[in-house]
Amino acid sequence: MTRGSALAFRSKGRETVVAAGPVAVLDLGSTKITCLIAEPADRFVQGQDYRNALRVTGIGTTASRGIKGGAISNIDEAERAIRVAVDAAERMAKQSVRSVHVNVSGGKPSSLTVAGHVRTQTGVVSPRDVEHVLSAALATADIGKRHVLHLNPVGYSLDGVAAERPPLGKHGEVLGLEVGIVTLGAAHLRNLSLAVERAHLKVATFALSAYAAGRGTLFNDELSLGTLVIDFGGGTTSYALFRNGNLAASGMVSIGACHVTADVAQGLSTTVAHAERLKTMFGSVLPFALEDREMLAVPLLGERGVDAIQQVPKNVLNGMIFPRIEETIEILREDLSRHVPLEAVSRVVLTGGGAQLQGMRDLVAHYFGCPVRFGQPVMGQGSPESVQQSGFAVGAGLLALSLKPDRHLAMPTEAKERIERQQMGYARRVGRWLKEAL
């Protein structure tokens, strides 16, 4: 029997009957806020992708307010926007929800990989040995005052032989474990929780945006082959590298599609709305022949009459888009290289609304030197076609995580107490600094 946080499956012949209540997720973006409500399918054929067990019944989307760069900038406006999105989804689904799974796209997430090795106590790997090797790995991690968002096993080894899962019951002398840790500012999570709770909802779980996008779009083989997911959002661009089915590295760049739009609006002296339209309809990140001969009509900001429109060559528009996208990819590559060799990336999957720019796939392939595809969310049968788009990848991934939670490592008591002491020590030092400054 397979269990998720909201679902339970009962085998019955070749079919699996799903019994559970509705599941709701909340994608808090810098340009839009989306709420999805899903319910279990009546029939789920064994062997199918488990994500097909949920059918989306409610969709609520509204313009994002009170959120900038993935962080809460105005909690009152964010609360109202969340209420609007959730209410629209509840009306469409004809049912109410009390808890939601929420994405994290801000808070300066940081990832690190640590490793530990211990000798088995009896020569046979036991759960106690696994706990000891996890404590040994975490002892080398400097968490500071940050919150641990994801704690995933990247890979095990027994006497130098690699294994994806704990080699329990096997004979061996030295057990090794590589652990991926994702941390972010604790205050950021508290602000997100506060905005959601003020809308009379409870946060079920948090998940990094790019990680959720990967869980919603990747195939099983991609999860184990070193696939990099890049989620081009409105205010941020986040990435997640999957290896051995788990999160191996992640990070965020504080540049998104909104920054590209702002560059176009400023460069062409037009409104943000017209800049977004020009970028979406005519924008490209690659140069094309004869583009200087194609002219675009651009309304000038604040002008009227015959001077209200200017004719601009298309290559001028693309010349404003390309530098910002190139900067984003270069920063992302540099950040990723701090965690893993770039050769570990075997393929790239693009998600998010910002990834839809013409030429984006070819540009990313040029920088990473590997196959690139667009990620399409996997939704259950009967889900509306409107959610089968890249912009709903994060929501689809949050639904997938609610259905099949991670194989998270439980932090040993010893390691948890050590981290808490470390964080308390940081708080005392800050208090002393403030006292001395007064």
Long-range contacts (C-beta under 8 A, 24 or more apart in sequence): 2-50, 2-404, 4-402, 4-403, 4-404, 4-405, 5-204, 5-205, 5-402, 5-403, 5-405, 6-402, 6-403, 7-40, 7-53, 7-54, 7-403, 9-44, 9-53, 11-46, 14-45, 14-46, 15-43, 15-44, 15-45, 15-46, 16-44, 16-45, 16-46, 16-53, 17-43, 17-44, 18-42, 18-44, 18-53, 22-57, 22-93, 22-95, 22-97, 23-54, 23-101, 23-399, 23-402, 23-403, 24-58, 24-86, 24-89, 24-97, 24-99, 24-100, 24-101, 25-100, 25-101, 25-102, 25-103, 25-395, 25-398, 25-399, 25-402, 26-82, 26-85, 26-86, 26-100, 26-101, 26-102, 26-103, 26-196, 26-201, 26-398, 27-103, 27-209, 27-392, 27-394, 27-395, 27-398, 28-64, 28-67, 28-70, 28-78, 28-82, 28-102, 28-103, 28-105, 28-192, 28-195, 29-64, 29-67, 29-70, 29-105, 29-233, 29-234, 29-235, 29-394, 30-64, 30-67, 30-68, 30-69, 30-70, 30-105, 30-233, 30-234, 30-235, 30-236, 30-256, 30-258, 31-63, 31-64, 31-233, 31-234, 31-235, 31-257, 31-258, 31-353, 32-61, 32-62, 32-63, 32-64, 32-234, 33-61, 33-62, 33-63, 33-64, 33-67, 33-81, 33-82, 33-84, 33-85, 34-59, 34-60, 34-61, 34-85, 34-392, 34-395, 35-59, 35-60, 35-61, 35-82, 35-85, 35-86, 35-88, 35-89, 35-100, 36-60, 36-89, 36-387, 36-392, 36-395, 36-396, 36-398, 36-399, 37-89, 37-90, 37-92, 37-93, 37-95, 37-97, 38-380, 38-383, 38-399, 39-93, 41-380, 41-381, 41-382, 49-378, 50-400, 50-403, 50-404, 51-216, 51-378, 51-379, 51-380, 51-396, 51-399, 51-400, 51-403, 52-378, 52-379, 52-380, 52-381, 53-380, 53-403, 54-379, 54-380, 54-399, 54-403, 55-379, 55-380, 55-381, 55-382, 55-383, 56-379, 56-380, 56-383, 56-384, 56-387, 56-399, 57-92, 57-93, 57-94, 57-95, 58-88, 58-89, 58-90, 58-91, 58-92, 58-93, 58-94, 58-95, 59-88, 59-89, 59-92, 59-384, 59-386, 59-387, 60-84, 60-85, 60-86, 60-87, 60-88, 60-89, 60-90, 60-91, 60-92, 61-85, 61-88, 62-88, 64-234, 66-195, 67-235, 68-235, 69-106, 69-235, 69-236, 69-254, 69-256, 70-104, 70-105, 70-106, 70-107, 70-209, 70-233, 70-235, 70-236, 70-252, 71-106, 71-107, 71-188, 71-191, 72-188, 72-191, 72-192, 72-194, 72-195, 75-191, 75-194, 75-195, 75-198, 78-195, 79-195, 79-198, 79-199, 82-195, 82-196, 82-199, 82-201, 83-199, 86-199, 86-201, 97-201, 98-201, 98-202, 99-201, 99-202, 99-203, 99-204, 100-196, 100-201, 100-202, 100-203, 100-204, 101-203, 101-204, 101-205, 101-206, 101-207, 101-398, 101-399, 101-401, 101-402, 102-192, 102-196, 102-203, 102-204, 102-205, 102-206, 102-207, 102-398, 103-206, 103-207, 103-208, 103-209, 103-212, 103-394, 103-398, 104-149, 104-184, 104-188, 104-189, 104-192, 104-206, 104-207, 104-208, 104-209, 105-208, 105-209, 105-231, 105-233, 105-235, 105-236, 105-238, 105-252, 106-188, 106-235, 106-236, 106-252, 107-184, 107-185, 107-188, 107-189, 108-184, 108-185, 108-188, 108-252, 109-149, 109-182, 109-183, 109-184, 109-208, 109-238, 109-250, 109-251, 109-252, 110-146, 110-182, 110-183, 110-184, 110-251, 111-180, 111-181, 111-182, 111-183, 111-247, 111-249, 111-250, 111-251, 111-339, 112-141, 112-180, 112-181, 112-183, 112-339, 113-154, 113-178, 113-179, 113-180, 113-181, 113-248, 113-249, 113-339, 113-340, 114-138, 114-140, 114-141, 114-178, 114-179, 114-181, 115-140, 115-176, 115-177, 115-178, 115-179, 116-140, 116-176, 116-177, 116-179, 117-174, 117-175, 117-176, 117-177, 118-174, 118-175, 119-173, 119-174, 119-175, 120-172, 120-173, 120-174, 120-175, 123-171, 123-172, 123-173, 124-169, 124-170, 124-171, 124-172, 125-158, 125-166, 125-167, 125-168, 125-169, 125-170, 125-172, 125-175, 126-168, 127-168, 129-175, 130-166, 130-168, 130-175, 130-177, 131-412, 133-175, 133-176, 133-177, 134-177, 134-179, 134-409, 134-411, 134-412, 134-415, 135-412, 135-414, 135-415, 136-177, 137-177, 137-178, 137-179, 138-179, 138-411, 138-412, 138-415, 138-418, 138-419, 139-415, 139-418, 141-179, 141-181, 142-422, 143-181, 143-183, 143-419, 143-422, 143-423, 144-183, 144-422, 144-423, 144-426, 145-186, 145-423, 145-426, 145-427, 146-183, 146-184, 146-185, 146-186, 147-183, 147-184, 147-185, 147-186, 147-189, 148-181, 148-182, 148-183, 148-411, 148-419, 149-182, 149-183, 149-184, 149-189, 149-206, 149-207, 149-208, 150-180, 150-181, 150-182, 150-207, 150-208, 150-211, 150-247, 150-250, 150-406, 150-408, 151-179, 151-180, 151-181, 151-182, 151-408, 151-409, 151-411, 152-179, 152-180, 152-246, 152-247, 152-406, 152-407, 152-408, 152-409, 153-177, 153-178, 153-179, 153-180, 153-246, 153-407, 153-409, 154-178, 154-179, 154-180, 154-243, 154-244, 154-246, 154-248, 155-243, 155-244, 164-224, 164-244, 164-245, 179-409, 180-246, 180-247, 180-248, 180-249, 182-208, 182-211, 182-247, 182-250, 204-402, 205-401, 205-402, 205-405, 207-397, 207-398, 207-401, 208-238, 208-240, 208-247, 208-250, 209-233, 209-236, 209-238, 209-394, 210-238, 210-239, 210-240, 210-250, 210-252, 210-351, 211-240, 211-247, 211-250, 211-397, 212-393, 212-394, 212-397, 212-398, 212-400, 212-401, 213-240, 213-351, 213-352, 213-375, 213-393, 213-394, 213-396, 213-397, 214-240, 214-242, 214-349, 214-375, 214-397, 215-397, 215-400, 215-401, 216-375, 216-377, 216-378, 216-393, 216-394, 216-395, 216-396, 216-397, 216-398, 216-399, 216-400, 217-349, 217-351, 217-375, 217-376, 217-377, 217-378, 217-393, 217-396, 217-397, 218-242, 218-349, 218-375, 220-245, 222-347, 222-349, 225-346, 225-347, 226-344, 226-345, 226-346, 226-347, 227-345, 227-346, 227-347, 227-348, 227-349, 228-336, 228-345, 228-347, 228-348, 228-349, 228-368, 229-348, 229-349, 229-351, 229-375, 230-332, 230-348, 230-349, 230-350, 230-351, 230-352, 230-355, 230-364, 231-351, 231-352, 231-355, 231-393, 231-394, 232-256, 232-257, 232-328, 232-350, 232-351, 232-352, 232-353, 232-354, 232-355, 232-360, 233-257, 233-352, 233-353, 233-354, 234-258, 234-353, 234-354, 235-259, 237-328, 237-332, 237-352, 237-354, 239-332, 239-335, 239-336, 241-336, 241-339, 241-340, 241-344, 241-345, 243-344, 246-406, 246-407, 248-339, 248-340, 248-344, 249-336, 249-339, 249-340, 251-332, 251-335, 251-336, 251-339, 253-328, 253-331, 253-332, 253-335, 255-324, 255-327, 255-328, 255-331, 256-354, 257-352, 257-353, 257-354, 259-324, 260-321, 260-324, 260-325, 260-354, 260-357, 263-320, 263-321, 263-323, 263-324, 264-317, 264-320, 264-321, 265-301, 267-316, 267-320, 268-298, 268-310, 268-312, 268-316, 268-317, 268-320, 269-300, 269-301, 270-298, 270-299, 270-300, 270-301, 271-299, 271-301, 274-298, 274-299, 278-317, 279-317, 279-321, 279-357, 280-356, 282-314, 282-317, 283-317, 283-318, 283-321, 283-357, 283-358, 284-318, 284-321, 284-357, 284-358, 284-359, 285-318, 285-321, 285-322, 285-325, 285-326, 285-357, 285-358, 285-359, 285-360, 285-363, 286-318, 286-322, 286-358, 286-359, 286-362, 286-363, 287-315, 287-318, 287-322, 288-318, 291-315, 291-318, 321-357, 325-357, 325-360, 325-363, 326-363, 329-363, 329-364, 329-367, 330-367, 333-367, 333-368, 342-368, 345-370, 346-370, 347-371, 347-372, 347-373, 348-372, 348-373, 349-373, 349-374, 349-375, 350-374, 350-375, 350-390, 351-375, 351-390, 351-393, 351-394, 352-390, 352-391, 352-393, 352-394, 353-390, 353-391, 355-390, 356-390
